[in-house]
Amino acid sequence: MFSQVLQVGDIASTVGLIFLGIILLGLLRSMIRIVREYERAVIFRLGRLLGAKGPGIVVLIPILDQLRVVDLRLFTLDIPKQRVITKDNITVDVDAVVYFRVGDPVSAVVKVQDYVTASSLIAQTTLRDVLGQVDFDDILSKRDELNKQIQAILDEVTAPWGIKVTSVAIKDAAIPENMQRAIAKQAEAEREKRGRIIIAEGELQAAKTMAEAAAQYSKDPAAMRLRELQTWAEIAREKNLVVVTEGRSSDLGTVIGLTKQKKEK
């Protein structure tokens, strides 16, 4: 009977030791946290901020200490399409991507509830505000300048949160189909205008050149006569052409005859 009581006591002590070991392991696990190289642990003790620790092993006091782990790697924030009315009253759907990282983990935890959501919302608002102040052509041709402008504004706004905006990229700018047709017509009209301007400039240059040539011929009648004979020679190459001249053009027949003889050979 005594031996049975001892066996029951041994079993109870063994079970107690097992439970005690489990409790100790749980406490040890809650006391020790491993923080990776790209992470920082922001620790609070009884609600008061102690600071950021890591990387490596971080020892906590169970129940008294709480921590929040912040990732320091570069985040990619995809901004959904935003409908923007540009300065020249064109409705355009624009989407973008924002690259940022946490520079101060304490500020990212203490000064803003959710820095990712807050950064996303301020990026959407800034994108609409900046693009609403420029023309549609500037969105297509000055995209790099707009990216830098949006980045500077976001970086200034998110700096108190411990966020560093490293880059902003406008991905696409889409307009409705009716606006596409209107812009295509505008581009066609612009090309036609440029073509007419080029033709007019050519005519003006030709007129100036011809005026200079006429002035030169008026100074030298012999050169004018040679030019006339050359013109008749060119006309004489046409077989079915009838030429009527003044009686004083006695040497015209000789020129035409020589031209026909050369052509027959």
C-alpha positions, 0 to 999 in steps of 0.5 A: 500500500505504501509503495502504491502511494509512492508511485502515485506521488512520483507520477504526480511530481513528474506531471508537475515537472512537465507542466512547469517545464512547459510554462518555463519554455513559454516564458522563455519564448516570450522573453526572447525575440530574434530580430532580423537584419532588415527589421527593428523592434519598437518596445513599450514597457507598461505603455511607455516607449523604450525605443527601437532595438535590433537586429539580433536577440531582444530580451523582454519582460513577460507581461510588462513589455510589448513590441512591434516589429517594423520592416526597413526594406523598400516598399512598393506601393501601387497607386490605383487609377485616379481620374484627373481633370487636367488644366486644359479640361481633359479627363485622364485616368492615371496610375503610378507606383511609389517606392518608399522605406521606413527611415525612423521606426519609432516615428512610423509606430508612434506618430501614425497608426498605419504608415502604409495606408496613410502613405497610399492615401496621401500619394493618391491625393498628391497625384491628383493635385499635381496633375490637375495643374498641368496640361495633358501634353505635359503629362506625356512629355514632362513625366520625369519632372512631374515624378520628381515634383510628386516625390518631393511633396510626398517626401515632405509630408511623410518625413514626420512619420519616419518615411523616406520616399525614394522614387515615384513613377507615373505608369500610364495615362489613359483618356476616353475614346472620344478624346482620343479621336479629338486629339488625333484630329488636332494632331492632324490639323497641326501637321497640315498647318506645318505643311502649309507653312513649309510650302509658303516658306518655300514659295517665299524663298523661291520668289526672293530668288527669282526676284534676284535673278530677274534683277541680275538679268535686267543688268545683262541683256546678253545673259537674258537672251541666252536664257531665252534661247535655252528655254526655247531649246527645252520647249523644242524637245516636245514633238506635238508642241506648236511654238509661235514667236515674234518675227525678230526671233530669227535665230530661234529656228536654228536653235530648234533645228539643232535641238531636233537634230540632236534628239533624232541622233 
